[in-house]
């Protein structure tokens, strides 16, 4: 329990770094009404292991995650982006406590251990995946909960904006919350989630996911967004320009698996 409390306080501290004590307390209290996201990346080799992981997520992991309240769960493969084949798994947690305890609860679930044995009990001489990386994010105020699109053929765009400092990171989050996300919605860029990264690589950064029917629709809506007068005004406002607050952008196009809940 001491370790869990320490981790919980560490998450809160990373989320409120740079704020005054009163601001930090208010922000921590407000965050309890927002989702937390865990984004996992499983890097695998082509061949049998791809099928094994599909079976693992479909029949063992997703049902077990849902049993402990982690839902919805998205599982995606790469259409355009580095490191293919890679499974992107998005876990939706409804509290920081869920983030901290989910792995222990999963491994204590006998049904998960049984259904997922081929992955859970894999020997070191024959690993199913080469490595797993993950990050933890807290939902933005403007999109406090995940928004699951209609279940039909579609693609998802996952974008990460790295910032050169925490001050710049908070400024970009402010920009999204106070204007940019509203312009996204109006111009056809449909949000799934927006997250402030609390734990992970290349910090500080923000990551978000939007969705489209296909690549043609994606191109059309990004063009509409780029030409929007409100966006042009916002993006040239001192303090909000890319040159001031965005260090680099990473972009990936993903496709949901047939069993993905997102």
Secondary structure, 3 states (H helix, E strand, C coil): CHHHHHHHHHHHHHHHCCCCHHHHHHHHHHHCCCCEEEEEEEECCCCHHHHHHHHHHHHHHHHHHHHCCCCCEEEEEEEECCCCCEEEEEEEECCHHHHHHHHHHHHCCHHHHHHCHHHHCCCHHHCCCCEEEEEEEEECCCCCCCCCCCCCCCEEEEEEEECCCHHHHHHHHHHHHHHHHHHHHHCCCEEEEEEEEEECCCCCEEEEEEEECCHHHHHHHHHHHHHCHHHHHHHCCCCCCHHHHCCEEEEEEEEECCCCCC
